[in-house]
Amino acid sequence: MSEEDIRATRLEKAEQLRQLGLDPYAYRWESTHHTAELQQKFVDLPSGEEINDIDVAIAGRVMARRFMGKLAFCTLEDESGKIQLYIEKQAIEEGMGDKLPNAFKTLDKLVDVGDIIGVRGTIKRTQKGELSIYVKQFNILSKSLLPLPDKWHGLTDIAKRYRQRYVDLIVNPEVRQTFRRRAQITAGIRRYLEERDFLEIETPVLQAEAGGADARPFITYHNTLEMQLYLRIATELHLKRLIVGGFEKVFEMGRIFRNEGISTRHNPEFTSVEIYQAYADYNDMMDLTEGVITTVALAVLGTLQINYQGEEINLTPPWRRATMHDLVKDATGVDFNTCNLQEAKGALKDAGVPGVEACNSIGKLLNLAFEEKVETTLIQPTFVIDYPVEISPLAKPHRSKPGLVERFELFIVGRETANSFSELTDPIDQRQRLEEQAARKAAGDLEAQGVDEDFLTALEHGMPPTGGLGIGIDRLVMLLTDSASIRDVIAFPLLKPEKPDEKVESEIKTGK
Protein backbone atom coordinates (compact mmCIF):
# COMPACT_ATOMS: atom_id res chain seq x y z
CA MET A 1 0.00 0.00 0.00
CA SER A 2 1.13 3.54 -0.71
CA GLU A 3 1.45 6.03 2.13
CA GLU A 4 -1.69 7.77 0.82
CA ASP A 5 -3.64 4.48 0.87
CA ILE A 6 -2.45 3.70 4.41
CA ARG A 7 -3.52 7.16 5.58
CA ALA A 8 -6.96 6.77 4.01
CA THR A 9 -7.42 3.36 5.64
CA ARG A 10 -6.43 4.68 9.05
CA LEU A 11 -8.81 7.62 8.72
CA GLU A 12 -11.56 5.08 8.18
CA LYS A 13 -10.43 3.19 11.29
CA ALA A 14 -10.55 6.39 13.34
CA GLU A 15 -14.13 6.92 12.22
CA GLN A 16 -15.01 3.32 13.12
CA LEU A 17 -13.58 3.89 16.60
CA ARG A 18 -15.84 6.92 17.00
CA GLN A 19 -18.83 4.84 15.95
CA LEU A 20 -17.94 2.36 18.70
CA GLY A 21 -17.96 5.20 21.23
CA LEU A 22 -14.16 5.41 21.48
CA ASP A 23 -12.49 8.78 21.01
CA PRO A 24 -9.40 8.14 18.84
CA TYR A 25 -7.77 11.27 20.34
CA ALA A 26 -8.19 11.09 24.10
CA TYR A 27 -7.77 13.98 26.54
CA ARG A 28 -5.62 12.36 29.22
CA TRP A 29 -4.34 9.14 30.75
CA GLU A 30 -2.91 8.38 34.17
CA SER A 31 -0.13 5.82 34.35
CA THR A 32 1.09 4.06 37.48
CA HIS A 33 4.49 3.14 36.05
CA HIS A 34 6.90 3.50 33.16
CA THR A 35 8.12 0.39 31.37
CA ALA A 36 11.66 0.65 32.75
CA GLU A 37 10.30 0.72 36.32
CA LEU A 38 8.37 -2.47 35.70
CA GLN A 39 11.34 -4.19 34.07
CA GLN A 40 13.48 -3.35 37.09
CA LYS A 41 10.88 -4.03 39.77
CA PHE A 42 9.98 -7.50 38.47
CA VAL A 43 13.38 -8.55 37.14
CA ASP A 44 13.36 -11.63 39.42
CA LEU A 45 9.85 -12.83 38.55
CA PRO A 46 10.20 -16.48 37.38
CA SER A 47 8.97 -17.59 33.96
CA GLY A 48 5.33 -18.67 33.87
CA GLU A 49 4.34 -16.73 37.00
CA GLU A 50 1.77 -13.96 37.34
CA ILE A 51 1.23 -11.34 40.05
CA ASN A 52 -2.51 -10.84 40.39
CA ASP A 53 -2.58 -8.44 43.34
CA ILE A 54 -0.78 -5.54 41.64
CA ASP A 55 -2.64 -3.52 39.02
CA VAL A 56 -0.55 -1.45 36.62
CA ALA A 57 -1.43 1.18 34.05
CA ILE A 58 0.99 2.36 31.36
CA ALA A 59 0.82 4.22 28.08
CA GLY A 60 2.97 4.23 24.99
CA ARG A 61 3.27 3.61 21.29
CA VAL A 62 2.56 0.22 19.70
CA MET A 63 5.81 -0.77 17.99
CA ALA A 64 4.92 -4.33 17.00
CA ARG A 65 1.83 -6.58 17.05
CA ARG A 66 1.09 -10.22 16.44
CA PHE A 67 -2.44 -11.74 16.59
CA MET A 68 -2.91 -15.51 16.67
CA GLY A 69 -6.46 -16.75 17.09
CA LYS A 70 -7.58 -15.77 20.61
CA LEU A 71 -4.14 -14.61 21.74
CA ALA A 72 -2.12 -11.54 20.80
CA PHE A 73 1.24 -10.01 21.65
CA CYS A 74 2.15 -6.35 21.21
CA THR A 75 5.26 -4.36 22.02
CA LEU A 76 4.53 -1.08 23.80
CA GLU A 77 7.24 1.58 24.02
CA ASP A 78 7.28 4.66 26.22
CA GLU A 79 10.06 7.16 26.93
CA SER A 80 11.89 4.78 29.25
CA GLY A 81 11.81 1.55 27.25
CA LYS A 82 9.65 -1.32 26.02
CA ILE A 83 7.41 -4.01 27.46
CA GLN A 84 5.31 -6.80 25.99
CA LEU A 85 1.52 -6.78 26.12
CA TYR A 86 -0.04 -10.21 26.63
CA ILE A 87 -3.63 -10.09 25.38
CA GLU A 88 -6.15 -12.93 25.75
CA LYS A 89 -9.55 -12.59 24.10
CA GLN A 90 -11.57 -13.73 27.11
CA ALA A 91 -9.66 -11.66 29.68
CA ILE A 92 -9.82 -8.39 27.77
CA GLU A 93 -13.47 -8.74 26.86
CA GLU A 94 -14.35 -9.44 30.48
CA GLY A 95 -12.26 -6.45 31.51
CA MET A 96 -13.86 -4.07 29.00
CA GLY A 97 -17.36 -5.44 29.64
CA ASP A 98 -20.31 -3.61 28.10
CA LYS A 99 -18.09 -0.66 27.22
CA LEU A 100 -16.67 -2.61 24.28
CA PRO A 101 -18.15 -6.09 23.78
CA ASN A 102 -15.81 -7.02 20.92
CA ALA A 103 -12.65 -5.60 22.49
CA PHE A 104 -10.27 -8.23 21.09
CA LYS A 105 -11.57 -7.78 17.55
CA THR A 106 -11.34 -4.01 17.90
CA LEU A 107 -7.71 -4.29 18.89
CA ASP A 108 -7.01 -6.61 15.99
CA LYS A 109 -8.78 -4.63 13.28
CA LEU A 110 -8.51 -0.99 14.37
CA VAL A 111 -5.20 -0.65 16.26
CA ASP A 112 -2.04 -0.31 14.17
CA VAL A 113 1.69 -0.11 14.74
CA GLY A 114 2.31 3.54 15.60
CA ASP A 115 -0.89 4.06 17.59
CA ILE A 116 -0.58 5.37 21.13
CA ILE A 117 -2.63 3.41 23.65
CA GLY A 118 -3.03 3.03 27.38
CA VAL A 119 -3.49 -0.37 29.03
CA ARG A 120 -4.37 -1.67 32.48
CA GLY A 121 -3.68 -5.14 33.79
CA THR A 122 -1.43 -7.32 35.91
CA ILE A 123 2.16 -8.46 35.64
CA LYS A 124 3.04 -11.80 34.04
CA ARG A 125 6.23 -13.41 32.81
CA THR A 126 5.55 -15.76 29.93
CA GLN A 127 6.87 -19.29 29.66
CA LYS A 128 9.48 -17.92 27.25
CA GLY A 129 10.68 -15.52 29.93
CA GLU A 130 9.24 -12.24 28.57
CA LEU A 131 7.98 -9.82 31.21
CA SER A 132 4.51 -8.77 30.10
CA ILE A 133 1.44 -6.84 31.09
CA TYR A 134 -1.53 -9.19 31.12
CA VAL A 135 -3.96 -6.70 29.59
CA LYS A 136 -7.47 -6.43 31.04
CA GLN A 137 -8.44 -3.00 29.67
CA PHE A 138 -7.21 -0.58 27.03
CA ASN A 139 -7.87 2.94 25.73
CA ILE A 140 -7.02 4.43 22.35
CA LEU A 141 -5.10 7.62 23.14
CA SER A 142 -4.00 8.73 19.66
CA LYS A 143 -4.67 7.08 16.32
CA SER A 144 -1.69 7.45 14.01
CA LEU A 145 -2.50 8.17 10.38
CA LEU A 146 0.96 7.74 8.87
CA PRO A 147 3.04 4.54 9.08
CA LEU A 148 6.34 4.14 10.86
CA PRO A 149 9.42 2.93 8.98
CA ASP A 150 9.68 -0.82 8.65
CA LYS A 151 11.72 -2.26 11.54
CA TRP A 152 14.04 -4.13 9.16
CA HIS A 153 14.98 -1.15 7.03
CA GLY A 154 14.52 1.66 9.53
CA LEU A 155 14.77 5.34 8.68
CA THR A 156 17.77 5.28 6.35
CA ASP A 157 17.30 8.60 4.53
CA ILE A 158 19.70 10.83 6.49
CA ALA A 159 18.12 14.10 5.34
CA LYS A 160 14.67 12.82 6.30
CA ARG A 161 15.96 11.81 9.73
CA TYR A 162 16.92 15.43 10.41
CA ARG A 163 13.89 16.91 8.65
CA GLN A 164 11.41 14.65 10.45
CA ARG A 165 13.22 14.32 13.76
CA TYR A 166 10.02 13.15 15.47
CA VAL A 167 10.07 9.96 13.36
CA ASP A 168 13.80 9.55 13.98
CA LEU A 169 13.15 9.73 17.73
CA ILE A 170 10.32 7.19 17.52
CA VAL A 171 12.22 4.49 15.67
CA ASN A 172 15.78 5.08 16.92
CA PRO A 173 16.05 4.83 20.72
CA GLU A 174 19.76 5.75 20.55
CA VAL A 175 18.77 9.17 19.18
CA ARG A 176 16.55 9.75 22.21
CA GLN A 177 19.50 8.76 24.39
CA THR A 178 21.68 11.39 22.71
CA PHE A 179 19.23 14.16 23.54
CA ARG A 180 18.72 12.81 27.04
CA ARG A 181 22.48 13.05 27.54
CA ARG A 182 22.52 16.53 26.06
CA ALA A 183 20.01 17.61 28.71
CA GLN A 184 22.14 15.99 31.41
CA ILE A 185 25.26 17.78 30.10
CA THR A 186 23.66 21.24 30.08
CA ALA A 187 22.11 20.67 33.50
CA GLY A 188 25.49 19.47 34.81
CA ILE A 189 27.29 22.57 33.55
CA ARG A 190 24.74 24.85 35.19
CA ARG A 191 24.95 22.89 38.43
CA TYR A 192 28.77 23.02 38.47
CA LEU A 193 28.79 26.80 37.97
CA GLU A 194 25.96 27.55 40.39
CA GLU A 195 27.69 25.50 43.10
CA ARG A 196 30.63 27.91 42.68
CA ASP A 197 28.43 31.01 43.04
CA PHE A 198 28.13 31.89 39.35
CA LEU A 199 24.86 33.60 38.41
CA GLU A 200 23.14 32.93 35.09
CA ILE A 201 21.84 36.21 33.70
CA GLU A 202 20.09 36.47 30.35
CA THR A 203 21.30 39.02 27.82
CA PRO A 204 19.61 40.35 24.65
CA VAL A 205 19.30 38.20 21.54
CA LEU A 206 18.38 41.27 19.48
CA GLN A 207 21.28 43.72 19.55
CA ALA A 208 21.84 47.17 18.06
CA GLU A 209 25.51 46.34 17.42
CA ALA A 210 26.77 42.80 16.83
CA GLY A 211 30.02 42.07 18.65
CA GLY A 212 32.08 39.66 20.66
CA ALA A 213 33.28 37.58 17.71
CA ASP A 214 34.34 37.69 14.07
CA ALA A 215 31.21 36.39 12.38
CA ARG A 216 28.65 37.47 9.82
CA PRO A 217 25.40 38.27 11.67
CA PHE A 218 21.77 37.79 10.76
CA ILE A 219 20.09 41.16 10.22
CA THR A 220 16.49 42.03 11.06
CA TYR A 221 14.41 45.19 11.44
CA HIS A 222 12.23 46.51 14.27
CA ASN A 223 9.27 48.33 12.78
CA THR A 224 8.21 50.37 15.80
CA LEU A 225 11.70 51.56 16.67
CA GLU A 226 12.55 51.91 12.99
CA MET A 227 15.99 50.46 13.48
CA GLN A 228 18.14 47.66 12.15
CA LEU A 229 18.99 44.96 14.66
CA TYR A 230 21.23 41.90 14.69
CA LEU A 231 20.78 38.45 16.16
CA ARG A 232 23.62 38.06 18.62
CA ILE A 233 26.83 36.41 17.48
CA ALA A 234 28.08 36.13 21.09
CA THR A 235 26.92 36.97 24.60
CA GLU A 236 30.32 38.40 25.52
CA LEU A 237 29.88 42.17 25.50
CA HIS A 238 26.70 42.23 27.58
CA LEU A 239 28.09 39.79 30.14
CA LYS A 240 31.15 42.05 30.49
CA ARG A 241 28.81 44.97 31.14
CA LEU A 242 27.51 42.96 34.10
CA ILE A 243 31.07 42.59 35.42
CA VAL A 244 31.48 46.37 35.12
CA GLY A 245 28.23 46.72 37.04
CA GLY A 246 29.54 44.81 40.06
CA PHE A 247 28.75 41.13 39.49
CA GLU A 248 31.86 39.02 39.98
CA LYS A 249 30.77 35.66 38.54
CA VAL A 250 28.26 35.48 35.69
CA PHE A 251 27.42 33.13 32.86
CA GLU A 252 24.80 32.54 30.22
CA MET A 253 23.97 29.41 28.28
CA GLY A 254 22.00 30.20 25.17
CA ARG A 255 21.56 30.31 21.44
CA ILE A 256 24.03 32.10 19.19
CA PHE A 257 23.35 32.97 15.54
CA ARG A 258 25.95 33.29 12.80
CA ASN A 259 25.11 33.70 9.13
CA GLU A 260 27.73 31.25 7.97
CA GLY A 261 28.11 27.91 6.22
CA ILE A 262 26.74 24.55 7.34
CA SER A 263 28.94 21.51 7.91
CA THR A 264 29.35 18.57 10.26
CA ARG A 265 30.83 21.06 12.77
CA HIS A 266 28.80 24.20 12.05
CA ASN A 267 25.13 25.13 12.29
CA PRO A 268 23.94 28.75 11.87
CA GLU A 269 22.10 28.45 15.19
CA PHE A 270 24.07 26.84 17.98
CA THR A 271 24.45 26.85 21.76
CA SER A 272 27.32 28.12 23.84
CA VAL A 273 27.98 28.90 27.48
CA GLU A 274 30.01 32.02 28.22
CA ILE A 275 31.46 32.47 31.69
CA TYR A 276 33.11 35.55 33.22
CA GLN A 277 34.92 35.77 36.56
CA ALA A 278 36.27 39.01 37.99
CA TYR A 279 39.80 39.06 39.42
CA ALA A 280 40.76 35.97 37.39
CA ASP A 281 42.85 35.40 34.25
CA TYR A 282 43.16 32.79 31.51
CA ASN A 283 45.12 30.45 33.78
CA ASP A 284 42.14 30.32 36.14
CA MET A 285 39.90 29.68 33.12
CA MET A 286 41.99 26.65 32.13
CA ASP A 287 41.38 25.18 35.56
CA LEU A 288 37.68 26.01 35.29
CA THR A 289 37.45 24.40 31.85
CA GLU A 290 39.00 21.16 33.10
CA GLY A 291 36.65 21.16 36.06
CA VAL A 292 33.48 21.73 34.05
CA ILE A 293 34.17 19.16 31.36
CA THR A 294 35.55 16.38 33.55
CA THR A 295 32.76 16.76 36.11
CA VAL A 296 30.09 16.56 33.41
CA ALA A 297 31.79 13.61 31.68
CA LEU A 298 31.90 11.65 34.93
CA ALA A 299 28.27 12.49 35.72
CA VAL A 300 26.98 11.47 32.27
CA LEU A 301 29.34 8.65 31.27
CA GLY A 302 30.89 7.57 34.57
CA THR A 303 34.41 7.69 33.12
CA LEU A 304 37.08 9.99 31.73
CA GLN A 305 38.26 7.37 29.24
CA ILE A 306 35.97 7.83 26.26
CA ASN A 307 35.82 6.68 22.66
CA TYR A 308 35.06 9.16 19.91
CA GLN A 309 34.67 7.81 16.37
CA GLY A 310 37.24 5.10 17.02
CA GLU A 311 39.71 7.35 18.90
CA GLU A 312 40.45 6.68 22.56
CA ILE A 313 40.35 10.01 24.40
CA ASN A 314 41.69 10.49 27.92
CA LEU A 315 40.03 13.43 29.69
CA THR A 316 41.97 12.95 32.91
CA PRO A 317 43.50 16.29 33.97
CA PRO A 318 45.84 18.06 33.88
CA TRP A 319 45.59 18.57 30.13
CA ARG A 320 48.49 19.43 27.87
CA ARG A 321 49.32 23.15 27.52
CA ALA A 322 51.36 24.30 24.52
CA THR A 323 51.93 27.66 22.84
CA MET A 324 50.79 28.24 19.29
CA HIS A 325 54.38 29.16 18.40
CA ASP A 326 55.80 25.85 19.64
CA LEU A 327 53.09 23.76 17.97
CA VAL A 328 53.63 25.47 14.61
CA LYS A 329 57.41 25.13 14.91
CA ASP A 330 57.08 21.41 15.63
CA ALA A 331 54.76 20.93 12.63
CA THR A 332 56.48 23.12 10.04
CA GLY A 333 60.02 23.79 11.28
CA VAL A 334 59.29 27.54 11.16
CA ASP A 335 60.15 29.54 14.29
CA PHE A 336 57.96 32.64 14.27
CA ASN A 337 59.97 34.10 17.15
CA THR A 338 63.05 34.55 14.94
CA CYS A 339 61.77 35.37 11.43
CA ASN A 340 60.10 38.33 9.78
CA LEU A 341 57.00 38.26 7.59
CA GLN A 342 58.72 37.55 4.27
CA GLU A 343 60.96 34.88 5.74
CA ALA A 344 57.95 33.18 7.34
CA LYS A 345 55.98 33.30 4.07
CA GLY A 346 58.80 31.65 2.17
CA ALA A 347 59.28 28.95 4.78
CA LEU A 348 55.56 28.16 4.95
CA LYS A 349 55.34 27.93 1.17
CA ASP A 350 58.15 25.39 1.30
CA ALA A 351 56.21 23.53 4.02
CA GLY A 352 53.17 23.32 1.75
CA VAL A 353 50.89 25.78 3.58
CA PRO A 354 48.37 27.33 1.12
CA GLY A 355 47.17 30.94 1.13
CA VAL A 356 50.22 32.59 2.66
CA GLU A 357 50.26 35.52 0.20
CA ALA A 358 46.90 36.74 1.51
CA CYS A 359 48.30 37.22 5.04
CA ASN A 360 49.52 40.75 5.72
CA SER A 361 50.85 40.26 9.23
CA ILE A 362 53.06 37.81 11.06
CA GLY A 363 50.28 36.99 13.51
CA LYS A 364 47.77 36.07 10.82
CA LEU A 365 50.43 33.99 9.11
CA LEU A 366 51.09 32.13 12.35
CA ASN A 367 47.39 31.42 12.78
CA LEU A 368 47.12 30.21 9.17
CA ALA A 369 50.00 27.78 9.71
CA PHE A 370 48.34 26.53 12.89
CA GLU A 371 44.98 25.96 11.20
CA GLU A 372 46.53 24.18 8.20
CA LYS A 373 49.17 22.04 9.89
CA VAL A 374 48.35 21.65 13.58
CA GLU A 375 44.68 21.93 14.44
CA THR A 376 43.46 18.55 13.19
CA THR A 377 46.37 16.73 14.87
CA LEU A 378 45.31 17.76 18.39
CA ILE A 379 43.36 14.64 19.32
CA GLN A 380 43.92 14.51 23.08
CA PRO A 381 42.77 17.54 25.14
CA THR A 382 45.20 20.38 24.49
CA PHE A 383 45.15 24.00 25.61
CA VAL A 384 46.71 26.03 22.79
CA ILE A 385 47.88 29.24 24.48
CA ASP A 386 49.22 32.71 23.61
CA TYR A 387 47.61 33.87 20.37
CA PRO A 388 48.54 36.74 18.03
CA VAL A 389 46.94 40.06 18.92
CA GLU A 390 45.71 40.51 15.31
CA ILE A 391 43.13 37.74 15.67
CA SER A 392 42.16 38.44 19.29
CA PRO A 393 40.59 41.92 19.53
CA LEU A 394 39.01 41.40 22.96
CA ALA A 395 41.94 39.80 24.80
CA LYS A 396 44.46 41.44 27.13
CA PRO A 397 48.07 41.82 25.84
CA HIS A 398 50.37 39.10 27.10
CA ARG A 399 52.17 40.28 30.21
CA SER A 400 55.59 39.06 28.95
CA LYS A 401 55.33 38.30 25.21
CA PRO A 402 55.02 41.32 22.88
CA GLY A 403 52.61 40.89 19.95
CA LEU A 404 50.65 38.15 21.72
CA VAL A 405 47.59 38.06 23.99
CA GLU A 406 46.62 35.92 26.95
CA ARG A 407 44.24 33.62 25.15
CA PHE A 408 43.74 29.89 24.85
CA GLU A 409 41.60 27.57 22.80
CA LEU A 410 40.90 24.01 23.89
CA PHE A 411 41.17 21.38 21.17
CA ILE A 412 39.87 17.83 21.48
CA VAL A 413 39.67 15.40 18.53
CA GLY A 414 41.09 18.15 16.30
CA ARG A 415 38.16 20.44 17.06
CA GLU A 416 37.96 23.72 18.96
CA THR A 417 35.80 23.11 22.02
CA ALA A 418 36.47 26.19 24.18
CA ASN A 419 37.91 29.70 23.84
CA SER A 420 39.16 31.95 26.62
CA PHE A 421 40.91 35.27 27.33
CA SER A 422 42.36 37.31 30.06
CA GLU A 423 39.82 39.97 29.08
CA LEU A 424 40.93 43.32 27.74
CA THR A 425 39.98 45.99 30.29
CA ASP A 426 41.88 49.00 28.93
CA PRO A 427 39.21 51.15 27.18
CA ILE A 428 41.74 53.05 25.05
CA ASP A 429 43.37 49.86 23.74
CA GLN A 430 39.91 48.35 23.22
CA ARG A 431 38.70 51.34 21.20
CA GLN A 432 41.74 51.15 18.94
CA ARG A 433 41.18 47.46 18.24
CA LEU A 434 37.45 47.90 17.57
CA GLU A 435 38.17 50.78 15.23
CA GLU A 436 40.59 48.55 13.32
CA GLN A 437 37.79 46.00 13.05
CA ALA A 438 35.40 48.70 11.84
CA ALA A 439 37.89 49.65 9.13
CA ARG A 440 37.95 46.04 7.95
CA LYS A 441 34.15 46.02 7.94
CA ALA A 442 34.08 49.21 5.86
CA ALA A 443 36.52 47.58 3.43
CA GLY A 444 34.07 44.73 2.86
CA ASP A 445 34.95 42.13 5.51
CA LEU A 446 31.54 40.58 6.26
CA GLU A 447 32.78 38.99 9.50
CA ALA A 448 34.29 42.17 11.00
CA GLN A 449 32.18 44.21 13.41
CA GLY A 450 31.74 47.89 14.12
CA VAL A 451 32.44 49.94 17.23
CA ASP A 452 30.07 49.32 20.14
CA GLU A 453 30.18 52.75 21.78
CA ASP A 454 28.06 51.74 24.75
CA PHE A 455 30.42 48.87 25.53
CA LEU A 456 33.39 51.26 25.41
CA THR A 457 31.53 53.63 27.73
CA ALA A 458 31.04 50.73 30.15
CA LEU A 459 34.78 49.97 30.06
CA GLU A 460 35.57 53.62 30.80
CA HIS A 461 33.66 53.23 34.07
CA GLY A 462 36.22 50.58 35.04
CA MET A 463 36.19 46.81 34.60
CA PRO A 464 38.16 44.67 37.06
CA PRO A 465 40.69 42.08 35.85
CA THR A 466 38.51 39.34 34.38
CA GLY A 467 38.85 35.88 32.95
CA GLY A 468 36.34 34.87 30.27
CA LEU A 469 35.52 31.46 28.85
CA GLY A 470 33.24 30.17 26.11
CA ILE A 471 32.44 26.48 25.60
CA GLY A 472 30.62 25.18 22.52
CA ILE A 473 27.83 23.05 23.92
CA ASP A 474 27.04 21.28 20.65
CA ARG A 475 30.64 20.20 20.11
CA LEU A 476 30.95 19.06 23.72
CA VAL A 477 27.78 17.00 23.33
CA MET A 478 29.17 15.53 20.10
CA LEU A 479 32.28 14.44 22.01
CA LEU A 480 30.42 12.91 24.95
CA THR A 481 27.81 11.12 22.80
CA ASP A 482 30.19 9.92 20.06
CA SER A 483 28.23 11.84 17.42
CA ALA A 484 29.90 12.47 14.07
CA SER A 485 27.85 15.50 13.02
CA ILE A 486 26.56 18.57 14.82
CA ARG A 487 23.17 17.79 13.30
CA ASP A 488 23.07 14.62 15.38
CA VAL A 489 23.04 16.66 18.62
CA ILE A 490 20.73 19.52 17.57
CA ALA A 491 17.13 18.36 17.79
CA PHE A 492 15.96 20.41 14.82
CA PRO A 493 18.93 21.53 12.71
CA LEU A 494 18.47 24.12 9.97
CA LEU A 495 17.99 22.46 6.58
CA LYS A 496 17.48 23.67 3.06
CA PRO A 497 13.76 23.44 2.16
CA GLU A 498 12.74 20.59 -0.08
CA LYS A 499 11.57 21.61 -3.54
CA PRO A 500 8.84 19.40 -5.04
CA ASP A 501 10.61 19.15 -8.37
CA GLU A 502 13.89 18.16 -6.67
CA LYS A 503 12.48 15.75 -4.11
CA VAL A 504 14.02 12.30 -4.28
CA GLU A 505 12.01 9.27 -3.25
CA SER A 506 12.84 8.35 0.34
CA GLU A 507 14.47 5.06 1.27
CA ILE A 508 11.91 4.53 4.02
CA LYS A 509 10.30 1.13 3.73
CA THR A 510 6.83 1.11 5.24
CA GLY A 511 4.70 -1.69 6.52
CA LYS A 512 1.40 -1.99 8.29
Order of alpha helices (4+ residues) and beta strands (2+ residues): alpha-alpha-beta-beta-beta-alpha-alpha-beta-beta-alpha-alpha-alpha-beta-beta-beta-beta-alpha-beta-beta-alpha-beta-beta-beta-alpha-alpha-alpha-beta-beta-beta-alpha-alpha-beta-alpha
